[in-house]
Amino acid sequence: MTDLELATHAALEAGQLLRANFGLEAVVDEATHHDIKLALDRAAQDLITGILLGEHPTDALYGEEGIAGNQDSARQWIVDPIDGTVNFFYGIPHFCVSIALRVAGEIVVGVIHDPMVGETWTVAKGGPAMLNGRPIQVSQRADFAEAILFVGCGKDEAALHTGIARFHKASLRARKMRMMGSAALGMAYIASGRLDAYIESRISLWDIAAGQLLVETAGGKVDLTAVPGYADAWSIVASNGCLPVEEIL
């Protein structure tokens, strides 16, 4: 089984678990002002960990719900078991499983699976970006008047201030704006040509690792800037590569 096949298998298995539990009463492990952690987050990551490290026990795994495996390994799986946990908890069917493989610091595999819609995005370094087995590419829209943008606003006052300012500036120019609740699906939608750009001042690596390879392979552009003081947190500007997003930053 190739790394891409293994990651896809793990994402589909976790997706089945999420779909089976969608709409049922969820156990909340932790609740903060802007976020929720579910027992199902951990159960889904444990399932993914068992599949990935069961095949490659000397690999490392770095996920939203913790680490596993050999952290000195050059091969590191980056996992978000439910990207869009708040959506899931409130019964909004917009969430996904995101799995990436980073080897010697380079993302080489990415899988994003939406279990509710039944869509699976896959990519391996050097190969095409695919949606349910068919090649995809970013849009060619270069005019804000024709574009749809996804702007995230973060979870603290500084990030919120930056996000709202960008949202306001972009809203005056774009055809439509969206805040969708899943960064990984936002990236997958850019790779598919559904959205034209995604901007957020602080996002975690596990949210965007698989999406970065998808977008870049599909012909788009992703700029990441490390956020000082936060481990593996990034400011992201992802786009189709045609839209002049720097004009709204």
N, C-alpha and C positions, 0 to 999 in steps of 0.2 A: 504494500500500500504506500503510495507517495505521501509526502507531507500534506499536499493539498487535499488528497482523498481522505486522509486521516482527520484533518481539521474540518472538512465538510461533514464527515460522519459524526464527529463530536457535536458540531453545531446542530445537525438535524436531530440527534438524540436529545439534546438539551431542549430544542424547540418543541419536541413532542411532550416533554415534561411541562413546559410552560403552557402549551395549548391545553393540556389536560386539566391544568389548575386555573385557567383563566375564568374569571367570573365566580370562583369559589371564595369563601372567606380566607383571607391570607393572614398568616402570623407575622406580626411586625416585630422585628428584633430591635430596631432602633428608629426613633423618629426625631428629626430636628425641624427647625423652622422651615427649611426649604427642601427637605429630603426625607426619604423613607428607606430603610433597609428591611428586607423581608427574609424570613427563614428560607424561602424559595430561592433567593439569590445565592445563598450558600449551598443549598442542595444542588442547584444547577451547576455551580462551579465545581463542586465535588464530583459530579457526574462527568463533566468535561475533563477534569484532572485525571480521573481514573482511566479514561479512554486514551488521552494523550500520553501520560506517563506510563500507562500500561504497555504501550507500544515502544516508547522510548524512555526507559526509567532513569537514564542519566541526564535527561533534559531538565531545564529550569522552567518553572511556570510562575508568571507574575500576573495576578488578577486583582480585580476590584475587591474581592473577598479574601485576599491574602496570597501568600507565596507557597510554593511546594517544589519538590525536586532538588536538584543540585544547582544551587545558585552560582556556582563557579563555571557552569557550562556556557559554552559559546552559543548554544541553541536555547532560546528563550521563547516560550509561548506567552502571548499577551492576551488576556481573556477578560471580557466583560460579559458575564453570564446573562444579565438582563440590562440592556441599555434602554432606559425608559421605564425604570421601576415604578415611578410615580404614575405614569400612564397605566401600567399594568394594574396597580393597586386600585385605581379609580375606574377600572373597566374600560379604558380607552385602548382599542386594539392597534396601538402604534408603538411597538417595541421590538427588540431584536436580540440575537446572540451575536457577539463579535469575537472572532478569534484571529490572531495574527501570529506569525512565526518570525522572530528576529534572529538572524545568524550573524555573529561577529559585528553586531551593531546595525545591520541592514535588514529591513523588512523584506522578506522573500515570499511570504504566503499571506493571503488575506481572505477571510470568509465572513460574510454578514448574512444572517438568516432571519427572515421575518416569518415566524410560524403561523401567524394569523392570515396573512395574505398568500402564503405559500411561495415566497420569492427567496431565492438564494443567490447571492453574488459571490463569485469566486475569482481568484486571481493568483497566479504564481509568477515570480520574477522571470521576465523573458517571454511570457505567454500572454494571451489576450485577457482582457477583463470580460467576464461573462455574467449574464443573468439567466438563471435556469438553463445553462448550457448554450446560450446564444451570445455572440459578441456584442458589446455595447460601446458607445462612445459619448463623450460630453457634447453638449449643445454648441452651436456656433454663434449664439446670440452675443452681440457686441454692444448693443444699445440698451441702456437701462430701461427705456420705455417698453421694451419687450421682455424684460427679465423678471424672474422670481428669485428673491433672496431669502435666505434663512439666517437670521441674526440672533445669537444667543446673548442673554443678559446676565449670566452668572448668578452667584449666590451670596455675594457680599456687597457692601455699599459701593466700593470702588468699581467692581466689575459691572454692577447694575448701572452706575452712572455712565460708564463707557458704552455699554450695550445700548442703553436707551438713546444716547446721543447719536450713535451710529444708525440705530433703527429709524430715528426721526429724519436724519439726513438722507438715508437711502429711500425712505418712504416717499419723499418728495419727487424722486426720480424713477423709481422702479414701477413696473406694472403691478406687482403684488409683493407683500412681505409675509413671511411665515415664522412662527416660533412653534416647533413641532415636538420637542421633548425627547428627541433621540438624535444625538450627534452622528452616530454610526449610520443610521438610516439617511440622515441628511447628506452625508458623504456618498452613500450608495446612490442616492437620487441625483447628485451631481454627475456621477460617473455614467448614469443612465440617460442624462440629458433632460431630466425632469425639473431640476433646480439648476440655477446658474452660479450661485456662490453661497458659501457658508462662512460666517465670521463670528468669532467669539474670543473674548479677551483672556479667558482661562478655562481650559478643559483638560481632563486627564488623558494620559497616553492610551489607556485601554479603550477609551471612547473613539479614538481616531486612528489607531495604528493600522487596522485592516483597511479602513477607508482611504487612508493616504495612498497606499499602493494601488487601490482600485481607481482612484481619481487620476493619479499620474499615469497609470497604464492606459486609461481610457482617453488620454490626451489632454487632461486638465493640469492644473498647477496647484501645489500646496506649499504654503510658507508657514513654518513653525518657528516660534521664538520662545525660548525657555522663560518661564515666569520666576523671577528671583524669590527665594524663600519658600518655594513649594516644590516637593519632590515629583518629578515627572509630570509637571503641569505646564501647559503650553498655551500661548496665544496663537490662534490659527486663522489663516485666511486661505480658504480653498475656493477655487473657481474653475470655470471652463477654460481659462487661459485667454479668453477673448474679451471678457467684460473688464473695463478699467476700474476694478474695485478699489484701487488706491485712492480714487477720488472721494470715497466716502469714509476713509479711515481718519 
